[in-house]
Amino acid sequence: MSPLIKICGLTSPAAIGAAVRAGATHLGFVFFPGSPRELTPDDAAALIGAVPEGIITVALVRAQDIDLTAEICAKMNPGALQVYGLEAAGAVPPYRARFDRPLILPVPVRDAASLDAAVALEDVADYLLFDAKSEGHGMPGGTGAAFNWELLKGRRFACPWFLAGGLAPENVARAIARSGTRGVDVSSGVEEGPGHKSERKIADFVAAARRAFAQME
């Protein structure tokens, strides 16, 4: 599998341009009420006009926000949906059929037992995303917290997967080596402040990830 590098929580043309130039494969846009990275469907539709073909845009949504997700799909037309709150495997196929696009399903991780949820989802997800379990932050992701990456070392899943949570330019190579992942996802780790991406940090993160992935080949 080719390496996957996702820059998430993008809110400006400058940050999107930095991610594209650096070589990110996925660009994430957040639609969580109250997030410092929250966008409206119109905001996102305007932003993605400059995204080249071949880079996958991802809308981060909550499973219960059906009407909002429908509006996002109509106006922004994301290449994939990253859906929080869709934990029941049986609910995934009808959700995918409704919105007709690939699904990234997050798995919150606290310990080895947390990975049991991935076993139930790996056959119905297009991608899994392993992130630190949110503890009292009020947001399901983007908290900057990390978990023990070595819990994933040697694990095999039926679909591709991303590692998220606490990643930054300074530690992404170590995270890749310890987890064995072929996909990484970063948001707060490339920010100057909540919701404000650093073009330099984006470039440094993607470069460090690509070097680490190359060493695995």
DOZARO-145534 format. One record per residue (C-alpha): x, y, z. Coordinates in Angstrom, 2 decimals, m for minus. Layout:
+---------+---------+---------+
:      c1 :      c2 :      c3 :
+---------+---------+---------+
:       X :       Y :       Z :
...
+---------+---------+---------+
This chain:
+---------+---------+---------+
:      c1 :      c2 :      c3 :
+---------+---------+---------+
:    0.00 :    0.00 :    0.00 :
:    1.26 :    3.47 :   m0.86 :
:    1.78 :    5.71 :    2.19 :
:   m1.17 :    7.83 :    3.30 :
:   m0.57 :   11.30 :    4.78 :
:   m3.58 :   13.27 :    5.95 :
:   m3.48 :   16.89 :    7.08 :
:   m6.66 :   17.55 :    9.02 :
:   m8.55 :   20.58 :   10.29 :
:   m7.68 :   22.81 :    7.34 :
:   m9.37 :   26.21 :    7.32 :
:   m7.43 :   28.42 :    4.91 :
:   m6.19 :   28.47 :    1.30 :
:   m2.62 :   28.96 :    2.55 :
:   m2.71 :   25.81 :    4.68 :
:   m4.30 :   23.81 :    1.89 :
:   m1.64 :   25.03 :   m0.52 :
:    1.10 :   24.03 :    1.92 :
:   m0.36 :   20.53 :    2.30 :
:   m0.69 :   20.09 :   m1.46 :
:    2.85 :   21.29 :   m2.16 :
:    4.27 :   19.06 :    0.56 :
:    2.64 :   15.97 :   m0.93 :
:   m0.24 :   15.13 :    1.40 :
:   m2.57 :   12.47 :    0.05 :
:   m5.66 :   13.46 :    2.09 :
:   m7.00 :   16.81 :    3.29 :
:   m9.44 :   16.89 :    6.22 :
:  m12.19 :   19.45 :    6.91 :
:  m14.00 :   19.56 :   10.25 :
:  m17.74 :   20.00 :   10.77 :
:  m17.96 :   19.57 :   14.56 :
:  m19.93 :   22.32 :   16.33 :
:  m17.64 :   24.18 :   18.72 :
:  m14.37 :   23.05 :   17.18 :
:  m11.79 :   25.80 :   16.51 :
:  m11.49 :   24.20 :   13.06 :
:  m15.23 :   24.11 :   12.32 :
:  m16.34 :   25.01 :    8.79 :
:  m19.72 :   25.42 :    7.15 :
:  m20.49 :   23.48 :    3.96 :
:  m20.21 :   26.74 :    2.01 :
:  m16.82 :   27.49 :    3.60 :
:  m15.50 :   24.08 :    2.62 :
:  m16.90 :   24.23 :   m0.90 :
:  m15.04 :   27.49 :   m1.47 :
:  m11.80 :   26.16 :   m0.02 :
:  m11.51 :   22.95 :   m2.00 :
:  m11.70 :   24.59 :   m5.40 :
:   m7.91 :   24.70 :   m5.57 :
:   m7.35 :   21.07 :   m4.51 :
:   m5.79 :   19.15 :   m7.42 :
:   m7.32 :   15.96 :   m8.73 :
:   m5.91 :   12.90 :   m7.04 :
:   m5.81 :   14.36 :   m3.52 :
:   m8.71 :   13.06 :   m1.43 :
:  m10.80 :   15.57 :    0.49 :
:  m12.31 :   14.24 :    3.72 :
:  m15.25 :   15.67 :    5.67 :
:  m15.16 :   14.95 :    9.42 :
:  m18.75 :   14.56 :   10.61 :
:  m20.81 :   13.10 :   13.45 :
:  m23.05 :   10.16 :   12.59 :
:  m26.09 :   11.89 :   14.09 :
:  m25.72 :   14.98 :   11.88 :
:  m27.49 :   13.43 :    8.90 :
:  m28.93 :   16.63 :    7.43 :
:  m25.64 :   18.50 :    7.79 :
:  m23.76 :   15.62 :    6.16 :
:  m26.20 :   15.61 :    3.26 :
:  m25.59 :   19.33 :    2.78 :
:  m21.81 :   18.81 :    2.95 :
:  m22.01 :   16.10 :    0.30 :
:  m24.17 :   18.26 :   m1.94 :
:  m22.06 :   21.43 :   m1.67 :
:  m18.53 :   20.20 :   m1.04 :
:  m18.68 :   16.70 :   m2.56 :
:  m15.88 :   15.26 :   m0.39 :
:  m13.96 :   12.25 :   m1.55 :
:  m14.56 :   10.48 :    1.78 :
:  m16.37 :   10.88 :    5.08 :
:  m14.67 :   10.43 :    8.45 :
:  m17.61 :    9.52 :   10.65 :
:  m17.64 :    9.68 :   14.45 :
:  m20.29 :    7.73 :   16.34 :
:  m20.80 :    4.96 :   13.80 :
:  m19.59 :    2.17 :   16.07 :
:  m22.10 :   m0.57 :   15.14 :
:  m20.84 :   m2.54 :   12.14 :
:  m24.40 :   m3.20 :   10.99 :
:  m25.06 :    0.53 :   10.66 :
:  m22.14 :    1.13 :    8.30 :
:  m23.44 :   m0.34 :    4.99 :
:  m26.72 :    1.63 :    5.01 :
:  m24.84 :    4.80 :    5.97 :
:  m22.41 :    4.28 :    3.09 :
:  m25.27 :    3.56 :    0.69 :
:  m26.98 :    6.79 :    1.72 :
:  m23.94 :    8.99 :    1.09 :
:  m22.23 :    6.88 :   m1.59 :
:  m18.58 :    7.50 :   m0.75 :
:  m15.75 :    5.81 :    1.18 :
:  m15.86 :    5.89 :    4.97 :
:  m13.03 :    6.43 :    7.44 :
:  m14.10 :    5.02 :   10.80 :
:  m12.23 :    6.23 :   13.91 :
:  m11.32 :    3.78 :   16.67 :
:  m10.55 :    5.49 :   20.01 :
:   m7.64 :    3.73 :   21.75 :
:   m6.82 :    3.64 :   25.44 :
:   m5.31 :    0.15 :   25.74 :
:   m4.99 :   m3.14 :   23.87 :
:   m8.62 :   m4.03 :   24.57 :
:   m9.68 :   m0.92 :   22.65 :
:   m8.52 :   m2.56 :   19.44 :
:  m11.37 :   m5.08 :   19.68 :
:  m13.62 :   m2.42 :   18.15 :
:  m11.46 :   m2.47 :   15.03 :
:  m12.11 :   m6.17 :   14.53 :
:  m15.84 :   m5.47 :   14.28 :
:  m15.35 :   m2.60 :   11.84 :
:  m12.46 :   m3.67 :    9.61 :
:  m14.68 :   m5.57 :    7.15 :
:  m17.14 :   m2.70 :    6.68 :
:  m14.82 :    0.33 :    6.79 :
:  m12.89 :    1.63 :    3.81 :
:  m10.25 :    2.93 :    6.24 :
:   m9.78 :    2.72 :   10.00 :
:   m8.26 :    5.55 :   12.01 :
:   m6.69 :    4.87 :   15.39 :
:   m6.68 :    7.90 :   17.68 :
:   m6.25 :    8.49 :   21.40 :
:   m9.48 :    8.13 :   23.31 :
:  m10.82 :   11.59 :   24.14 :
:  m10.95 :   12.15 :   27.88 :
:  m13.19 :   15.08 :   28.81 :
:  m12.22 :   17.30 :   25.86 :
:  m15.73 :   17.49 :   24.41 :
:  m14.34 :   16.71 :   20.94 :
:  m13.94 :   13.23 :   19.45 :
:  m10.59 :   14.05 :   17.86 :
:   m7.97 :   16.72 :   17.30 :
:   m7.04 :   16.91 :   20.97 :
:   m3.30 :   16.38 :   20.49 :
:   m3.25 :   13.41 :   22.87 :
:   m1.26 :   10.28 :   22.02 :
:   m1.57 :    6.62 :   22.97 :
:    0.91 :    3.74 :   23.05 :
:    1.72 :    3.33 :   19.35 :
:    3.32 :   m0.07 :   19.94 :
:   m0.13 :   m1.53 :   20.60 :
:   m0.52 :   m1.60 :   16.81 :
:    2.86 :   m3.10 :   15.97 :
:    2.41 :   m6.29 :   13.95 :
:   m1.38 :   m5.94 :   13.75 :
:   m3.02 :   m6.61 :   10.40 :
:   m6.42 :   m5.34 :    9.36 :
:   m8.66 :   m6.02 :    6.39 :
:   m8.56 :   m2.39 :    5.29 :
:   m5.95 :    0.41 :    5.23 :
:   m5.56 :    2.44 :    8.42 :
:   m4.28 :    5.75 :    9.71 :
:   m2.47 :    6.50 :   12.96 :
:   m3.53 :    9.75 :   14.66 :
:   m3.21 :   11.42 :   18.03 :
:   m0.30 :   13.48 :   19.28 :
:    1.65 :   13.37 :   16.02 :
:    3.99 :   16.22 :   15.06 :
:    6.98 :   16.75 :   12.77 :
:    9.31 :   15.84 :   15.64 :
:    7.79 :   12.44 :   16.43 :
:    6.07 :   11.15 :   13.31 :
:    9.05 :    9.04 :   12.24 :
:    9.16 :    7.40 :   15.67 :
:    5.39 :    6.80 :   15.56 :
:    5.65 :    5.12 :   12.16 :
:    8.51 :    2.89 :   13.31 :
:    6.80 :    1.88 :   16.55 :
:    3.34 :    1.23 :   15.12 :
:    4.17 :   m0.07 :   11.66 :
:    1.52 :    2.16 :   10.15 :
:    1.37 :    3.07 :    6.47 :
:   m0.86 :    6.07 :    7.12 :
:   m0.61 :    9.10 :    9.42 :
:   m3.07 :   11.86 :   10.28 :
:   m2.19 :   15.17 :   11.94 :
:   m4.12 :   18.26 :   12.99 :
:   m3.03 :   20.13 :   16.11 :
:    0.56 :   18.93 :   15.70 :
:    1.05 :   21.24 :   12.72 :
:   m0.62 :   24.30 :   14.26 :
:    0.70 :   27.57 :   15.67 :
:   m2.48 :   27.80 :   17.78 :
:   m5.90 :   26.11 :   17.85 :
:   m7.22 :   26.10 :   14.30 :
:   m4.25 :   28.00 :   12.84 :
:   m2.03 :   25.80 :   10.69 :
:    1.69 :   26.46 :   10.21 :
:    2.81 :   26.08 :    6.61 :
:    6.33 :   25.26 :    7.79 :
:    5.12 :   22.58 :   10.20 :
:    2.95 :   21.02 :    7.50 :
:    5.93 :   20.82 :    5.15 :
:    8.17 :   19.41 :    7.89 :
:    5.58 :   16.83 :    8.92 :
:    5.02 :   15.48 :    5.42 :
:    8.75 :   15.37 :    4.69 :
:    9.50 :   13.51 :    7.92 :
:    6.68 :   11.04 :    7.31 :
:    7.81 :   10.35 :    3.76 :
:   11.39 :    9.72 :    4.88 :
:   10.15 :    7.30 :    7.53 :
:    7.91 :    5.46 :    5.11 :
:   10.78 :    5.15 :    2.61 :
:   12.94 :    3.50 :    5.29 :
:   10.26 :    0.85 :    5.79 :
:   10.37 :   m0.25 :    2.14 :
+---------+---------+---------+
